[in-house]
Amino acid sequence: MTAKIISGTETAKVIREELKVEVAELTEKTGVVPGLVTILVGEDPASQSYVAAKNKTAHALGIHSEQVTLDAETSEEELLSIVDKYNKDDKIHGILVQLPLPKHIHDNKVLEAIDPNKDVDGFHPINVGRMMLGEKCFLPCTPHGVLELLARSGTETSGAEVVVVGRSNIVGKPVANLMLQKRDGGNATVTLCHTRTKDMDFHTKRADILIVAAGVPNMIKADQVKEGVVVIDVGVNRIGMTESGKAKLAGDVDFASVKEKAAAITPVPGGVGPMTITMLMKNTLQAARQYAGVA
């Protein structure tokens, strides 16, 4: 068996075309142009690249995009004042503070300062609570992207054994919660594995759907999965440089071996990554609709 490739690049392209039409319709009907501000503190190359991609995508979809770039020495108080400014700006419907922040700034304090109605990353405790309860909210972008990949690839989740490897607040915990909820794309039986899990292979071998977000390159091998599993690899790990001088990337799953047993698998790069930015745009459109009163 050689797995079907679940392409995040292609799926994101389809969704972005849908969003482009919806943004234009909202603007035409209400005069509201969805607005997104990205706030970057410091000069982390990965963060700079990610923010640039977000702004480029927003522009392509007709979303108004602003970027604020601050020195790494920026104080927490100054950053909070900028967040407050955009909380009150009617042209901006989504606020994204790029993580990680410098060590002298408390991530949680900044994230909690964002108006929950503009929290398009889905990290504010109010949105996290709403998500846990199955209420309408901004879903965190990467878990939301995982759900879209499963749905649009025709993967049945209802009644499935889903194993999530990784318990981060950004991916592992929320995606596990979403998969077990009584909803389309959920209704699964979910096991959450982590660094203290005993006999992880026992769990991964039972998975009908395996979602790996542990941040360890190639940690899941072919002998740890069963035939016909659907694998969503969230990991993006730099493992060196290519001959052309670009970063060489690997997922958390040993793609070459696992694809010979899996029914379907996401690649790295080109899997979950493109979906994360696309779901950010979807959340920004949702925020603008709420502002316009047509959500």
C-alpha positions, -999 to +999 in steps of 0.1 A: +000+000+000+012+035-008-006+063+009-028+089-007-011+123-002-033+148+017-019+181+003-023+211+025-011+232-003-039+222-027-065+222+000-055+256+012-057+269-024-093+257-027-103+273+006-086+306-002-105+309-034-137+304-014-126+330+011-117+355-017-153+353-029-167+356+006-145+386+014-157+404-017-193+397-009-190+410+026-174+442+014-200+447-013-230+441+010-218+459+041-189+481+032-168+463+058-133+452+046-119+426+069-088+439+086-059+421+102-029+435+121+002+413+128+025+425+156+061+412+155+085+418+183+122+411+175+140+397+145+134+359+146+138+348+110+111+321+112+086+346+127+095+372+100+089+348+072+056+336+088+043+372+092+053+381+057+034+350+044+003+361+064+004+396+050+008+383+014-021+359+018-043+386+033-036+410+004-044+383-021-078+376-005-088+413-003-082+416+034-068+448+047-035+440+064-012+460+087+021+450+102+037+464+133+074+455+138+090+463+171+125+460+185+133+430+207+139+455+236+103+467+234+087+468+269+057+447+278+039+480+287+045+494+252+033+462+235+002+461+256-006+498+247-003+488+210-027+459+215-051+483+232-049+507+203-059+480+178-086+467+202-103+502+196-096+504+159-128+497+139-108+490+107-091+461+124-111+429+131-083+405+139-052+410+160-023+386+159+008+389+181+034+366+167+049+341+192+074+335+206+079+369+224+111+380+240+116+365+275+109+397+293+074+398+279+048+374+294+030+357+265-002+350+284-005+386+297-003+399+261-027+373+247-053+380+274-051+417+265-065+411+230-102+417+227-117+381+225-138+393+195-105+401+176-086+370+188-082+354+154-055+330+167-080+315+191-056+317+221-076+340+245-089+320+275-125+331+266-122+315+232-104+284+246-133+280+271-159+284+244-141+259+222-140+234+251-178+238+255-184+234+218-197+270+215-191+293+186-157+308+187-125+314+168-109+279+166-071+278+170-057+279+134-036+247+133-061+224+149-088+239+127-066+232+097-062+196+107-100+193+109-104+208+074-078+184+060-096+154+074-130+166+062-119+175+027-099+143+022-131+123+030-117+108+062-145+096+085-139+107+121-172+095+138-164+064+159-127+064+148-098+057+172-078+090+171-044+092+188-028+126+193+009+127+201+017+160+218-001+180+245+007+216+237-019+243+242-015+253+206-021+220+189-023+188+210-049+197+236-072+217+213-072+192+185-079+163+209-109+183+223-123+191+189-120+155+177-141+142+206-168+168+204-203+159+193-200+176+159-192+171+123-156+162+121-156+149+156-174+121+175-141+102+177-126+082+206-095+101+215-062+091+232-037+119+240-001+107+243+029+127+256+064+124+271+052+105+301+030+080+282+040+044+289+042+021+259+033+048+233+035+022+205+005+004+220-016+035+215-002+046+181-007+011+166-045+013+175-050+046+157-073+049+128-062+085+126-028+095+140-021+132+146+015+139+156+025+173+170+055+165+193+083+186+177+106+156+174+118+148+138+109+114+124+099+100+158+070+079+144+083+049+124+064+024+102+065-003+129+045+021+152+014+023+130-011-001+116-020-007+080-045+018+066-040+045+092-046+082+082-016+103+094-016+141+100+019+152+106+019+187+123+057+187+130+080+211+111+116+205+122+148+220+107+173+192+102+200+209+082+204+227+049+198+217+013+225+221-014+208+253-025+212+268+010+175+264+020+164+249+053+159+212+051+126+202+069+113+170+084+080+162+101+075+143+133+067+112+112+092+092+091+073+099+059+093+075+036+085+044+057+051+053+071+036+062+037+040+025+027+015+015+054-008+044+057-040+049+037-034+087+036-007+110+050+003+147+049+037+157+037+062+181+053+064+207+039+031+212+021+008+196+047-006+213+077+016+244+074-004+261+045-036+254+063-027+273+094-024+306+076-056+299+056-075+293+089-062+326+102-078+343+072-110+324+078-111+336+114-104+372+103-134+370+079-155+356+107-145+385+130-154+410+103-188+394+098-194+396+135-185+433+135-208+439+105-236+420+123-239+393+096-221+364+113 
